[in-house]
Amino acid sequence: MTLDSGIKKFWLAAVAVAILAFPVCRLLARSPRKFALQALSPQFWKLIPRRSKLTRVATGFGFTEGPIWDQRNFLYVSDEVQNAIYRVDPDGRRERVIALGDPDGNTYNLEHQLIDCASVLRAIIRVTPNGKYDILAGRYQGKRFNSPNDVVLGPDRALYFTDPTLDLPKGQKQEIPFQGVYRLDSKGNVRLLTQDLTQPNGLAFSPDGKLFYVDDSAERNVRVYRFSPGGTLSDGRIFGSENDRGGVPDGMKVDVKGNLYVVGPKGIWVWNPEGQHLGTIVMPEQPANLAWGGPGYRSLYITATTSVYCIRTINPGFVPYLAYAH
């Protein structure tokens, strides 16, 4: 039995539209890569042991984001598809902490309270232990944020976050005409730091607090700024580019020596403080974010599409909410 040409054309067009509309993360999840360590410099092996193994801690998620390690020996993990933040134990067990539309990046403040970028709420929120939340900031100059994406505690104890349009809820209006990077102090005051980036995403501070890194997913690069007391940025420049296929710059963390671990094409790109790409941790699923944890904070926990992975590192990670508590 054959289809007439008109029906066949319609069917082929429908299939093409479906393929184009299918989220990239789902395609990657169905066609996983193999884990590999790709060194571009001998320095890479001073950060990642040659015989490191990648462990899959947990799986079965929709799309994982925002890992944060708790000293009580578990992770908080956001799931943007299942609309929840989970507590994930090292043995893979998980428990839903809060049902929340499209949660994203997380951190702790100095009071060890969980801070989340709530995309659907278009706000920075504080999540309470009993699964409730308080909105810390939702507007800049009276206009709603786009969709806060990632957040980090700064050396001045303020919160710093990015606000791209990546997760702007469907059907809602973009009120701020740019995609900015902001500072939120303990009194709820919001200050714009820069609107230079096309699509700001992951962000981190150097261990000495003098440098501020933020990546641009649209431009596929990482920028670095001088950070001054009081929360001002200056001397912005491109630190490095991630132009390969297979992903874009996303979450980032630094170790105690100032090396950067940045989500990028195919996995985690490792950079030294001078801006040299030392190598890549190729992941079986495309990652979105990462966090230090485990004994001595020498394990890198990576949220990658449907799973959470872990790999041991040589240097301990730099953890702002612990470092600034002293």
C-alpha positions in Angstrom: 0.0 0.0 0.0 1.4 3.4 -0.9 0.7 6.9 0.4 -0.3 9.5 -2.1 2.4 12.2 -2.6 0.4 14.9 -0.7 0.2 12.7 2.5 3.8 11.6 2.1 5.0 15.2 2.0 3.0 16.1 5.0 4.3 13.1 7.0 7.9 13.9 6.1 7.5 17.5 7.1 6.0 16.5 10.4 8.9 14.1 11.1 11.4 16.8 10.2 9.7 19.3 12.6 9.6 16.8 15.4 13.3 16.0 15.0 14.3 19.7 15.0 12.1 20.4 18.0 13.4 17.5 20.0 15.6 18.8 22.8 19.3 18.4 22.3 19.7 17.1 25.8 17.3 14.2 25.1 19.2 13.3 21.9 22.5 13.2 23.8 20.9 11.1 26.4 19.9 8.5 23.8 23.3 8.5 22.1 25.8 8.6 25.0 29.5 9.2 24.5 32.1 7.2 26.3 34.0 8.5 29.3 37.5 9.6 28.4 40.3 11.8 29.7 41.7 13.9 26.9 44.9 15.7 28.0 46.2 18.6 25.9 49.0 19.4 28.3 51.0 17.3 30.9 49.6 19.7 33.5 46.3 18.0 33.1 47.6 14.9 34.9 48.6 17.0 37.9 44.9 17.8 38.4 43.2 14.5 37.2 44.8 11.2 38.0 45.5 9.2 34.9 43.6 6.2 36.1 40.6 8.1 37.4 37.3 6.4 37.0 34.0 8.1 36.5 31.3 6.8 38.8 27.6 7.2 38.0 26.1 8.1 41.4 22.4 8.2 40.4 20.3 8.2 37.2 16.7 8.4 36.1 16.3 12.1 36.2 14.8 14.4 33.5 17.6 17.0 33.3 20.0 17.5 36.2 21.4 20.9 37.3 22.7 22.8 40.3 24.5 20.2 42.4 25.6 21.3 45.9 27.4 19.1 48.4 26.2 19.0 52.0 28.7 18.1 54.8 26.1 15.6 56.1 27.2 13.5 53.1 24.6 14.1 50.4 24.0 16.3 47.4 21.2 18.6 46.5 20.3 18.3 42.8 17.9 20.3 40.7 15.8 18.5 38.0 14.5 21.0 35.5 12.2 18.4 33.8 10.7 16.7 36.9 10.4 20.2 38.5 11.9 19.3 41.9 15.0 19.6 44.0 16.2 16.2 45.3 18.5 15.1 48.1 20.8 12.5 46.5 22.9 10.1 48.7 26.2 8.7 47.6 24.6 5.3 47.2 22.1 6.7 44.6 19.1 7.0 46.8 17.1 10.2 46.3 14.4 12.0 48.1 12.4 15.0 46.8 12.9 18.0 49.0 10.6 20.5 47.2 8.4 20.5 44.1 9.4 23.6 42.2 9.0 24.6 38.5 12.3 24.4 36.7 14.9 24.9 39.5 18.4 25.6 38.3 21.7 26.5 40.0 22.2 26.3 43.7 24.6 27.4 46.4 24.7 27.8 50.2 25.0 31.2 52.0 27.0 31.7 55.1 24.1 30.5 57.2 24.2 27.2 55.3 20.8 27.9 53.8 20.1 26.5 50.3 19.8 29.2 47.7 18.2 28.3 44.3 17.8 30.0 41.0 14.1 29.5 40.4 13.5 29.9 36.7 9.7 29.7 36.7 9.4 32.1 39.6 12.0 34.3 37.9 13.6 34.8 41.3 16.4 33.9 43.7 14.9 31.9 46.5 15.9 30.4 49.9 14.7 26.9 50.4 13.9 25.9 53.9 14.5 22.4 55.5 10.8 21.6 55.5 10.5 22.1 51.7 9.2 25.7 51.7 10.8 28.7 50.1 11.2 32.5 50.5 11.8 34.8 47.6 15.0 36.8 48.2 14.8 38.9 45.0 12.6 38.8 41.9 13.0 42.2 40.3 15.5 44.8 39.2 14.3 48.4 39.1 10.7 47.1 39.3 11.1 44.7 36.4 11.0 40.9 36.7 14.2 39.0 36.1 14.4 36.9 33.0 15.2 33.4 34.5 18.0 33.4 37.1 20.4 30.6 36.1 23.4 30.2 38.4 24.5 31.7 41.7 27.6 31.8 43.8 28.6 33.3 47.2 31.1 36.1 46.8 34.1 37.1 49.0 32.1 40.0 50.4 29.4 37.5 51.5 26.9 38.8 48.9 25.2 36.5 46.3 26.1 36.8 42.7 23.9 35.4 39.9 23.4 35.4 36.2 20.0 36.2 34.5 19.8 35.0 30.9 16.6 34.3 29.0 17.4 30.6 28.6 14.5 29.4 30.8 12.2 32.4 30.5 8.7 30.7 31.0 6.9 30.2 27.7 4.4 32.9 27.0 5.8 35.4 29.5 7.3 38.7 28.5 10.9 39.6 28.9 10.8 42.8 31.0 14.5 43.6 31.4 15.9 44.3 27.9 19.2 42.6 28.5 20.7 39.5 30.1 22.7 40.7 33.1 24.9 39.6 36.0 23.8 40.8 39.4 24.8 41.2 43.1 22.3 40.6 45.9 23.2 41.6 49.4 21.9 40.4 52.7 19.4 43.3 52.9 17.8 42.3 49.6 19.4 45.1 47.5 20.0 44.1 43.9 22.8 45.8 41.8 23.6 45.2 38.1 27.3 44.4 37.6 27.4 44.0 33.9 25.2 43.6 30.9 28.1 43.0 28.5 27.4 39.3 28.0 25.0 38.0 25.4 23.9 35.0 27.5 25.6 34.8 30.9 25.5 31.4 32.5 28.1 29.9 35.0 30.1 32.0 37.3 32.9 31.6 39.9 35.4 33.5 42.0 39.1 32.8 42.2 40.2 31.5 45.6 41.9 34.9 46.5 38.7 36.7 45.7 40.4 39.0 43.2 39.0 37.6 40.0 35.4 36.9 38.9 34.7 34.5 36.1 31.5 34.2 34.1 30.8 32.3 30.9 28.7 33.3 27.9 26.8 30.4 26.3 25.9 32.3 23.2 29.4 33.6 22.5 31.0 30.3 23.7 33.6 31.9 25.8 34.6 32.5 29.4 35.3 36.1 30.6 37.3 37.3 33.6 37.0 40.5 35.5 38.9 42.2 38.3 36.8 42.1 41.4 37.0 45.0 43.9 35.8 45.2 47.5 32.2 46.5 47.5 31.3 44.3 44.5 32.5 46.1 41.4 34.0 44.6 38.3 36.6 46.1 36.0 39.1 45.2 33.2 36.8 42.5 31.7 38.4 40.4 29.0 38.0 37.0 27.3 39.7 34.3 29.4 39.2 31.4 26.9 36.9 30.1 24.2 35.0 26.8 23.9 34.1 26.8 20.2 34.0 23.0 19.6 30.7 21.2 18.8 28.8 19.2 21.3 27.9 21.7 24.0 28.3 25.2 25.3 29.9 26.8 28.4 27.6 26.3 31.4 28.4 25.7 35.1 31.9 26.3 36.4 34.0 25.7 39.6 37.6 26.4 40.7 40.0 24.4 42.8 42.1 25.7 45.6 45.0 26.4 43.1 42.7 28.6 40.9 42.3 26.1 38.1 38.9 26.3 36.4 36.6 23.3 35.6 34.0 24.6 33.1 31.2 22.7 31.4 31.7 22.8 27.7 31.5 20.8 24.5 31.6 17.0 25.2 32.3 17.4 28.9 34.3 19.4 31.5 37.0 21.6 30.2 39.9 22.1 32.6 41.8 25.4 32.4 44.8 26.7 34.4 44.7 30.3 35.8 46.6 31.6 32.8 43.8 30.6 30.4 45.4 27.5 28.9 43.0 24.6 28.1 44.7 21.7 29.8 42.3 19.0 28.7 38.8 17.7 28.8 36.9 15.2 31.0 34.7 13.7 28.2 31.3 12.7 29.7 28.9 10.0 28.6 26.1 12.5 28.8 26.3 16.2 28.2 26.9 18.0 31.6 25.3 21.2 32.8 26.9 21.9 36.1 29.3 20.6 38.8 30.2 20.9 42.5 33.0 19.8 44.9 32.2 17.3 47.5 33.2 14.1 49.3 36.1 13.6 51.7 38.4 16.6 51.6 36.3 18.1 48.8 38.4 16.2 46.3 35.5 14.7 44.3 33.9 16.6 41.4 30.2 15.8 41.2 28.8 16.4 37.8 25.1 16.8 36.8 24.8 15.5 33.2 21.4 15.2 31.5 19.7 12.2 33.2 22.4 11.4 35.7 24.8 12.5 38.4 28.4 11.4 38.1 31.5 11.7 40.3 35.3 11.7 39.6 38.2 12.2 42.0 40.7 15.0 41.6 44.1 15.7 43.0 43.5 19.2 44.2 40.7 20.0 46.7 37.9 22.2 45.4 37.5 25.8 46.5 34.1 26.0 48.3 33.1 29.7 48.9 30.6 29.2 51.7 33.2 27.2 53.7 36.2 29.5 52.9 34.4 32.7 53.7 33.0 31.4 57.0 36.4 31.8 58.7 
